[in-house]
Amino acid sequence: KYFTILLLLLYFGSNKCRLEREDDLKRLSRPLACTCFRTSIWDETLYKAWSSIVYQLIPNVQQLECNLRNFAQIIEADEVLLFERATFLVISHYQCKEQRDAHRFEKISNIIKQFKLSCSKLAASFQSMEVRNSNFAAFIDVFTSNTYVMVIMSDPSIPSAATLINIRNARRHFEKLERVDGPKHSLHMRMR
């Protein structure tokens, strides 16, 4: 069993003092493991901390990652990301090529959340999006009842319909993965 506590400390002291506080928390939480995240509301660090926490709450994350890798390899995608539907936190991802931007997940999430907010102001709901140029094609679509998927293809000559059909066909499989451990352990129940 495990539990997660998110403790937000506003601390404006020196780096040495912050490290001392982290050491105190780790010592006081023994024998449990304690992970500290240095975050700010002014950059992507808070998103990264929340994503790490959500990742730890997923019961079958290794199986999910293995299936994402297989899906990406079958459809020849450069990268596949799985986002939690409400928060757009990255749950899992697979990439076959090294990416230049280490903060791309946070940036993508913020862009999509702003777009979803704009849609809701117009009484519309966000379902899917396709972005394409001469270098790549990116698809974001509802995947399961609790997730969105993002597929990045470096070959923009692949027809959109082919990628969208592949996403649709993979949905059923990933829906089963969410329910693999039964309702009390599903991603849906754990995320809410």
N, C-alpha and C positions, 0 to 999 in steps of 0.2 A: 504494500500500500504506500501511497505517497500523498503529500499535500503541498499546496503552493500558497505562500503568503507573499503578497506584494506590499512591500514597505517602502513608502516614499519619504525620504529624508531630505529636507531642504538644508543644505549645508554649504556655507560660503567660506569655510576655512581653507587651510592649505591642503595640498595634495597629501602631505604626510599625515595630517589629522584624519582625512577621509580614509586613507589606508588603515589607520589605527581603528576606526569605527568598523570597517569591513572585517578586520581581524577579530574584533570583539563579537560581531554578529556570528561569524563562522565558529568561534569558540563556544559561544552560548547556545548555538543550535546543534552541537554535537549530541548524538551520533548522526544526526541528519545532515545531508549535504546542503550547503547554502551557497547560492550564486548571487553575486551583487552586480548590478548594472549601473553604470554611470550614465545618467540620462539628462535630457533637457527638453523642455517644451519647444525650444527654438530650432531644433534640427531633427534628424531622422532617428536619433538614438532611442527615443521612447518607443517608437514603432518596432525597432529591432528587439528591444527588451520584451515587449508584449508578444512578438512573434516567437521568441525563444520559449516563453512560458506556454503559449498555445501548443507549440510543437511537442513539448513534454507531456501534454495532456492527451495526445492522440494515442489510443491504445495499440493500434497496429501500424505504426508509422513506417517500420521497415518494409512491411508487405506493400504498403501504399507507395513507397519510394521505388521498390522493385517494379511494380506495375506501371508507374509513371515512366520509368526508364524503358521498359518494353514498349509502351505506347509510343514514346518519342522515337525509338529506333524503327518501329514498324512504319510510321508515317514520315520518317526522315526529317524530323523536326530538330532544330538546333537547340531548342529549349522548350520545356513545358513546365508551367507553374500552376499550382493549385492554391486558390485563395479561399479563405473562409468567407461565406456569402455576406454576412452582415457587416463585418469589420474590414474586409479585404486584407486581412493579415495573411501572409504566406504560410501555408500549412506544410507544403512540400514542393520540391522542384527537382528537375533533372536538366542538366545542360551537357551537351557534347563538345562545346567549344568554350574556351575561356572568354569571359566577358570583361570589358574594360571598366565598366562602372560598378563598383562594389555596392553602391547605394541604389541601384536601379529598382529593386523591389519596393523600397520605401517610396521612391519617386512615382513609380507606376501606381502604387496603392493610393497615394495622395491625389494623383490626377483622376483616377477612376472614382474615388470618393467625391471629389468636387463635381465631376460629371454627373454622378448619381444624384447629388444634391440639386443640381440644376434641373435634372429630369423631374425630380419630385416636386419642385416648385411649379412646374408646368403640368402637374398631375399625370405625368408619364412615368413608366417604370423602365429601368435599365435592363435590357435583356442580353444584348451582344454588341460587339464592335469589331470592325476590321480596319486596320491601318496598313497601307501598302505604299511602297515606293520602289525604285529600281534596285534596291539592295536587299529588301526583306519584305515579308508579309507577317503581320501579327493579328491574331484572332483572340478575342476574349468572348466567352460564351458561358451561359448557365450550364453547369455540368451535372451536379447532383442536387438534391434538395437542400444541401448545405454548402455547396461550393460553386465557384466559378473556375474555369480553366483558361489559361493563356497559352497559346501555341505560337512559337516564333519559327518561321521558315526562312532560310536565307535564299531559297530558290523561289523568287516571286513569279516564275512562270507556271508554277503548280496552280491549277484553277482553284478558286475559292471554294467552289462546290465540293471538290474532292476533300479538302481539309475539313469542311463543315460536316460532310458525311462521316468522315473518320471520327470526329468528335462525337457526333450523334451515336454512332455505333459503340463507342467506348463507354458512353453514359451508363448503360445497363450493368456493365461489368463493375464500374466504380461505385454504383449504387449498392451492389451486393457487398463490396468491400466495406462500405460504411456500416452495414448490418451484420458483418461476419461474426461478431462476438455476441450477437443478440442485442435487444433494445437497450438494456441497461449499460452496455459498453459502446454503443454506437457513437460516431462522431457527433451526430445530432444531439444526443443526450448530454454528451460531455461538453459541448461547446455552449450550450444555453445556460 
